[in-house]
Amino acid sequence: MSKKDLALHQAIDQITSAFGKGAIMWLGRSQGHRDVPVVSTGSLDLDMALGTGGLPKGRVVEVYGPEASGKTTLALHVIAEAQKNGGYCAFVDAEHALDPALAESIGVDTNNLLLSQPDCAEQALSLVDTLIRSGSVDVVVVDSVAALVPKTELDGEMGDAHIALQARLMSQALRKLSHSLSLSQTILLFINQIRAKVATFGFGGPTEVTSGGNALKFYASVRLNIRRIGLVKKGEETIGSQIAVKIVKNKHAPPFKTAQFELEFGKGICRSSELFELGLKHKLIRKSGGSYYSFNGGRRQFAE
């Protein structure tokens, strides 16, 4: 063994004795999780676009978009998928707006869903940390970042200035939560809103910004921008929305892919229409004139 190798091994032994086994290791020789386990989003197209088959465990995920774009519905689908595999989930309802009937119609087992409606941001983030540290919860959803109001702001008067208070709190919390997540297999999913950015200083910068500062953007392994791009109609009646999800950030596969699906009001993702569109996309189903489509040698008429 060379002098250089001996010095390195002594340094590794010193680090291990000081900080414990696993504090430092050879990346290629470690027996850690090389393939990150995932939880399905409930959308086959979105799972495929993510490149890993779902949302990665032990990571921070941000789902953001305008109002009524399906953010909470998508989060409930993730919870339902985790429960199908025997997992425990928690929903931190900072907006105090969760509809149990909608959750059940999507497939969530509400009898086995932990619910918290915290009084302030500090309480919400503290209980989230406790749940993650337990190592027993598969998915924790926080709805939403914009509704996480610091206690100082709640105790103050209307009109009081609290400059960047929420952003500082989120930055501090995420530093702590990221460590807890690294030791668990919990998905921490933040739902976030967007705000119009008034001044871009004439440089053509972004016209929209998410709540809670920039810390969440950095700590999130996956960021999903979800938007309504159209309506689904049955005759004259509007029965749902056409949704597009753009993967703005993805640390586990190439980003900037887009998935589309239909959300039925009160029911969630329409799996039949999604499978049909995927069949067309991958040329398993072919249009053969008018409203007729061919599949597996047969020809059938479908409603447009």
Residue pairs with C-beta under 8 A, 6 or more apart in sequence:
1 9
12 24
15 23
15 24
16 23
16 24
25 32
36 52
36 56
36 57
36 58
36 59
36 252
37 56
37 57
37 185
38 50
38 52
38 53
38 54
38 55
38 56
38 57
39 54
39 55
39 57
39 78
39 81
39 82
39 85
39 87
39 138
39 139
39 187
40 47
40 53
40 54
40 55
40 78
40 81
41 47
41 50
41 54
41 55
41 74
41 77
41 78
41 81
42 74
42 77
42 78
42 80
42 81
42 106
42 268
42 269
43 74
43 77
43 245
43 259
43 261
43 269
43 274
44 271
44 274
44 275
44 278
45 259
45 260
45 261
45 274
45 277
45 278
46 224
46 245
46 259
46 261
47 53
47 54
48 259
49 245
49 247
49 257
49 258
49 259
50 222
50 247
50 250
50 252
50 253
50 257
51 250
51 252
51 253
51 254
51 257
52 252
52 253
54 81
55 61
55 78
55 187
55 189
55 222
56 187
56 221
56 222
56 251
56 252
57 138
57 185
57 186
57 187
58 181
58 182
58 184
58 185
58 186
58 187
59 181
59 187
59 188
59 220
59 221
59 222
59 251
60 174
60 177
60 178
60 181
60 188
60 190
60 216
60 219
60 220
60 221
61 187
61 188
61 189
61 190
61 220
61 221
61 222
61 223
61 224
62 189
62 190
62 192
62 210
62 216
62 217
62 220
62 222
62 223
62 224
63 71
63 74
63 75
63 189
63 190
63 191
63 192
63 224
63 226
64 71
64 191
64 192
64 193
64 194
64 210
64 223
64 224
64 225
64 226
65 71
65 193
65 194
65 225
65 226
65 227
66 193
66 194
66 227
66 228
67 193
68 228
68 241
69 226
69 227
69 228
69 241
69 243
70 226
70 228
70 241
70 243
70 263
71 143
71 144
71 191
71 192
71 226
72 98
72 143
72 191
73 102
73 106
73 263
73 268
73 269
74 224
74 226
74 245
75 91
75 141
75 143
75 189
75 191
76 102
76 103
76 106
76 108
76 268
77 106
77 107
77 268
77 269
78 139
78 141
78 187
78 189
79 89
79 91
79 103
79 108
79 113
79 139
79 141
80 106
80 107
80 108
80 109
82 89
82 138
82 139
82 187
83 89
83 107
83 108
83 109
83 112
83 113
84 107
85 138
87 137
87 138
87 139
88 112
88 114
88 136
88 137
88 138
89 112
89 113
89 114
89 137
89 138
89 139
89 140
89 141
90 113
90 114
90 115
90 116
90 128
90 131
90 137
90 139
90 140
90 141
91 98
91 113
91 114
91 115
91 116
91 141
91 143
92 116
92 118
92 124
92 127
92 128
92 140
92 141
92 142
92 143
93 115
93 116
93 117
93 143
94 117
94 118
94 121
94 124
94 142
94 143
94 144
94 147
94 148
94 149
95 143
95 144
95 147
96 117
97 143
98 115
98 143
100 110
101 266
102 266
103 110
103 113
104 110
105 266
105 267
105 268
106 267
106 268
107 268
114 131
114 137
116 124
116 127
118 124
118 127
119 154
120 149
120 150
120 151
120 154
121 148
121 149
121 150
121 151
121 166
121 169
122 150
122 151
122 169
123 151
124 142
124 148
125 148
125 169
125 173
125 177
128 140
128 142
128 177
128 188
129 173
129 176
129 177
129 180
131 137
131 140
131 186
132 140
132 177
132 180
132 181
132 184
132 186
132 188
133 180
133 183
133 184
135 183
135 184
135 185
135 186
137 184
137 186
138 185
138 186
138 187
139 186
139 187
139 189
140 186
140 187
140 188
140 189
141 189
141 191
142 148
142 188
142 189
142 190
142 191
143 191
144 190
144 191
144 192
144 193
144 211
145 170
145 190
145 191
145 192
145 193
145 210
145 211
145 212
145 216
146 192
146 193
146 211
146 212
148 166
148 169
148 170
148 212
149 166
150 162
150 165
150 166
150 169
152 162
152 165
153 160
153 162
153 165
153 166
156 162
164 213
166 211
166 212
166 213
167 212
167 213
167 214
167 215
168 213
170 212
170 213
170 215
170 216
171 213
171 215
174 215
174 216
174 219
177 188
177 219
178 219
181 188
190 216
190 220
192 210
192 211
192 212
192 216
193 210
193 211
194 208
194 209
194 210
194 211
195 208
195 209
195 210
195 211
196 207
196 208
196 209
197 205
197 206
197 207
197 208
197 209
200 206
200 207
210 216
210 217
217 223
217 249
220 249
221 249
221 250
221 251
221 252
222 247
222 249
222 250
222 251
222 252
223 247
223 248
223 249
223 250
224 245
224 246
224 247
224 248
225 245
225 246
225 248
226 243
226 244
226 245
227 243
227 244
227 245
227 246
228 241
228 242
228 243
229 242
229 243
229 244
229 260
230 241
230 242
231 238
231 240
231 241
231 242
232 238
232 239
232 240
232 241
232 242
232 262
232 264
232 270
233 239
238 265
239 264
239 265
240 262
240 263
240 264
240 265
240 267
240 270
241 262
241 263
241 265
242 260
242 261
242 262
243 260
243 261
243 262
243 263
244 258
244 259
244 260
245 258
245 259
245 260
245 261
246 256
246 257
246 258
247 255
247 256
247 257
247 258
247 259
248 255
248 256
249 255
260 277
261 269
261 270
261 273
261 274
261 277
262 269
262 270
262 273
262 274
263 269
263 270
264 270
276 285
276 302
278 284
279 285
279 295
280 286
280 287
280 293
284 295
285 293
285 294
285 295
286 293
286 294
286 295
287 293
287 294
288 294
288 299
290 301
291 301
291 302
291 303
291 304
292 299
292 300
292 301
292 302
293 299
293 300
293 301
293 302
294 300
